[in-house]
Amino acid sequence: MNRSRRVVFASLVFLAALGSAARATDDRAPVEHDWVARDFRFHGGEVLPEVRIHYTTLGAPSGEPVLVLHGTGQSGKAMLTLAFAGELFGPGQPLDAGRYFVIIPDGLGAGQSTKPSDGMKARFPRYDYDDMVSAQYRLVTEGLGVRHLRLIIGNSMGGMHAWLWAERWPGFMDAVVPMASQPTSVSGRNWMLRRLLVESIRRDPEYRGGEYTSQPPSLRTANAMFGVATSGGTQAWYAQAPTRAQADRLVEERLSAPVTADANDFVWQWDASRDYDAAPGLERIEAVVLAINAADDERNPPELGLMEPALARVRHGRLFLIPASADTRGHGTTAFARFWKEPLAELLRTAPRRAP
């Protein structure tokens, strides 16, 4: 069993155990739901009569609400792994579902929420991050009737969404934890690689302008390339593949893995970051901000020096930078809550509760 399959298997075992334990004791078990936003208007002016938002909750609605946001190409299930949920949502843990009402949506265009592959294909509105956070806001306020959040925590794309939430609705939450992200525009190598990822699929003759009947072969190769290039950590990759033969084996594993993504969904998801830039609104943030990044993050390298001046503009903001080591995984480090759950617990102990 290769490493990726071991991770998936361990996560499934964890979810089964969490569900069984919760049913035996309280309502900590993950429960999946769907909610429909009527007449959803996109930033470009398009309106869909119905947009389905799939989401998972843990804990009782009477608990303090917490919003958890996933990364690009993922769904809410990415936040229910042993490495993440197993460190956070159990009894006595920082986001104990016996105390908190944890809300984990599938982003617009991802998971079981409305997306291009549902039928519209390339005719689906070209959404951006503003549209995605608008859908989340409508779910939380209209769908769940929540008027105030104790915390918003997001990873990678979810971290960028957390920055946008804090600026658009500054009085709506007590604390924000944007991880593996920066409030500045996606530019430099980060954007160039995203653009190449998208263009490698769009320019594949088998893509057929989004009207393909089978997934274009570039999808598998582009996804494998982007994953190795922008996540995993330099030290960790070398430890796994100190010889060419071992590196070749890892590449073959990735190229042999089943393709579960849809090309249109994939293109829309990665393209959605094109106009992201939270920098202009940083002074509007009222919540306490704990930004968490990894020192070896390939997409948000700290040597660019972007985070410090950005956080200086946030009234109650600080950075927790995870040192690089053989145990970290570059951009993927923050998926492992063991690296940062102590600062999160301290934040939850000290962040003032503000009236909704």
N, C-alpha and C positions, 0 to 999 in steps of 0.2 A: 504494500500500500504506500503510495507516494505521500509527500508531506502535505500537499493541498487536500488530498482525500482524508488523511488522518485528522486534519483540522476540522473538516466538515463532519466527519464521524463523531469526533469529540463534542462538537457543538450540538449535534442531534441528541447524543446521549445526555448532555447537560440539560437541554430543553425538556426532554422526557422526564428527567429527574426533578427539574424545577416544577413542572406541571403536576407530577405525582405528589411531591411534598406539599405544594400549595393546596391541592384539593384535599389533602389530609388535614391541613391545619388552618388555612385561611384563604384569602382570595389573591394570593401572589401570582397565580398562574397566568401566563400570557394569554390574552383573549383577542382574537382578530375581529375587526368590524369593517363596514363600509359606510361612508356617508357621501351624499351627492350634493355638490354645490350647483345651484340652478343659475342659468344665465351668466356663466363665468366669462368675464371680459379680460382678454389678454392685453398686454401693453401696446401691441400693434393695432388694437381696435377690433380684432376678431372676437366673436362671441360664440361659445358653445353652449347649447341649452342645458347640457348636463356634464359635469366633470366629477368623476368618481374619485374619492380619496380613500384609499385603504389604509388602515392603521391598526396598531396593536396597543393594548393597554395592560398594565400590571398594577395591581392594587385597587382599592376602592375609590370611587369618585369623591368620597368625603376627605380623602387625603390631600396633602399639599400638592398642587399640580406641577409637574416637571415635564418639559418638552425635550425630546431627544431626537437629533437629526443626523441622518446618515450621509455617506459620501457618494460621489458620482458613480453611476453604474451599479449601485447597490440597491437594496430595499431595507425596510426596517429590520429584517431578519439579521442584517449585519451587526445590529446592536444587541443581539440576543445570543452572542457567542459565549463560550466559557471564559475567554480572555477579557470580555467586556462586562456582560451582564453577570457573570459568575463572580466578579469582584465588587459589584455595585448594588445589586437589587435584592440580595438575600438578607436574612435577619441580622441586624446589627451592622450592616454595611452602609456606606455613605448615602445611598439612595434606596434604602430599605423600602420595598414595596408594601410593607405593613404600615408605613407611615406616609409614603408619597403615592400620588396617583401619576404613574409614568405613562406618557403619551408618546408613541413612536410612529409617526406617519411614514408611508411610502411616498416619496416625493412625486409631484406632478411629473408624468412621463416615465415613471419607474415602477418596478414591482407590480402590484396589482392595482395601482392607480391608473387613471386614463392616460393613454400613451399612443404614439403613432401606429404601433402594430395592432391596435384594437380594430383597425379598419381604414382609417384615413390615410395611412402611409405618409408619403411626402406632402400631402395636403394638410397635415396637422399643423396648427399654428406654431411658428418658430418662437417658442417660449424662451424666457430668460429667468434669471434668479429672482427678479422682482415678481414675476408671475408665480414662481414656486413658493415664495414666502407669503404671497397673497392667498394662495390656496391653503397653506398651513394656518394662516390667521383665521380664515373663514371656518376651517374645521374646528379650531380651538374655541372660537367665540360663538359661531352659529350652531355648529354641530354638537359641541360638548357644553356650551353655556359657561365656559370658563372666563372669568373677568380679570384674573391676575395669575401670573406664574411665579412660583418660588424661584425657578431656575430654567434657563435654556442652555443646553449643552449640545454641541454639534462637532462632528469630526470631518475634516477635509472640506468638501462642498458644504456639509452641514455646519462647519465652523464659519464659512463665509455667509451662510444664511443667518447664523446667529448674530454676526455683526450687523446685517441689514435689519433684523428684528429690533435690535437695541436702538437703532437710529429712527426707524419708522414709527415705533410705538414705545417711546422711552419710559413711559410710566407703567408699562404692562408687566414688568418683571423686576424681581429683586436683584438677581445675579445672572451673569452670562459667562459661559465658558466656551469660547471659540478655540478649537484645537486644529493643529496641522493646517493653519490658514494665516492669512494676513489681510488687513483691511484695505490694502492697496490693490490697484488694478492687476489683472492677470497679464503679465507682460514678459519680456525677456525669453529665456529658454523655456519657462513654464508654458507661455502661450504658443511659442513656436512649435513645441512638441505636440500640444493639443491640436493646433492647426494641421500639422502633418498627419496626426492620427485621423482626423476627420477627412482630410483630402485624400488620404490613401484609400479610403472606402468610397468616397464620392467619385473618384476618378477610375475606379475599377469598372471595366466594361460590363461586368456581371451585376453591378449595382442598378443599372438601367434607370437612372433618375429616381430611384426609390421604388420602382415597380417590379422588383425581382420576384421570382417564384421560388428560389432557394437562396440561402444566405451566401453573399459574395465571399469568395475565398480570402480576400484581403482582411476580412473581419477577424479571423483567427490570428493571422500573423501580426496585424497592427496592434491588437490587444496584448499579445505576448510581448511585443517589442516595447510598448509604452509601459507595461507593468515592470519589466526589468529595468528600463531606463530611468524611471521616476519614482520607484519605491523599492524598499527592501534593505537599504543600507549597504554602504561600501564594505564595511568590515564583515557584515553578516553574509553578503554574497560571496566574498572571498573565502570565508570559513566553510561555506557549503560547497564551493567549487575552486579549490586551490590548484587544480590541474585542468588542462583543456578537456580531457575526457570527462571529468565530472561536470564541467560547465556544459559540454555537449549533451550530457544526460539530462540536465535540468531543462535545457532548451527543448529537447525532444519531448519531455514530459509535458511542457506547456503547449507545444504544438500538437500533441496527441490528445489533449484534454477536450472533452465535449464542448461544443459551442452552444451556450445557453442563451446568448444575447441575440437580439434582433438588430439588424444593421441600421434601420431607420431610428429605432429607439436609441441606439448607441450614438449615432451622429448627433441627434437632437440633444442628448444628455451632455455630451462634451462641448458642443457648440454653445450651450446655454450660459457659459461663463464669459462669453465674448465682451459684454459691456459691464461686467461686475466692477465696481469701485466704491468701496465704503468710505474712502478717505475724506471726501468733502463733508460728511456729516458727523465726524467723531465728537465734536463738541456738544452734539445733541444728546449723547448717551448719559443717562442718569444712573443706571444700574451699576453695581460693582462688577468689574470685569476681571476675570482671571484668564489670560490668554496662555495656552499651553502649546508649545512647539518642541520639536526635537532638533538637536544641534546638527544631526546628519540628514535633515529633511531635504530631499533632492528638489522638491518643487518650491519650497520656501526657505532657501538657504540663508541662515542668519548673517553670513558675511556681507550680504547686501545692505545691512544696517537699516532696514525699513521699519522694523517693529518698534524700536526705542522712540524715535520721534513721533510715530503714530500714537503710541500709548501715552506719551507726554501730553497729548491733547485730550485724553480721556480723564475725567475728574477722579474717578476711582478705579484706575486700571493698573495691573501689573502683569509681568511676564514670568512664567515658570518654564525654563528651558531645560529639557531633559538632556543630560550629557550623552554624547555618542559613545558607544561601546560595542563589543562583540554581541551583546544581548539586544541592542536596539535594532530597529528595522527601517531606518530612514523615515520616509513619509508614512510608513505603516506603523511606526512606533506607538502612536497614540491610540491605536486599536487595542493596546494592552493596558488595561486600567491600572495594573500594578505599579506602573511607572509614575502615576500622578494621583492616585486616589487619596493620598494623605493631604495634599494641598486642597483637593476638592472638599474633603471633610472639614478642613479648617475654614474654608470659605462658607460652607453651610452653617457652621457654628457662629460665624461672626458677621455675616452680611445682614444688615438691618432689614426687617420686614416692613415694607411700605404699604400703605393703604391703597386698595385698588381705586 
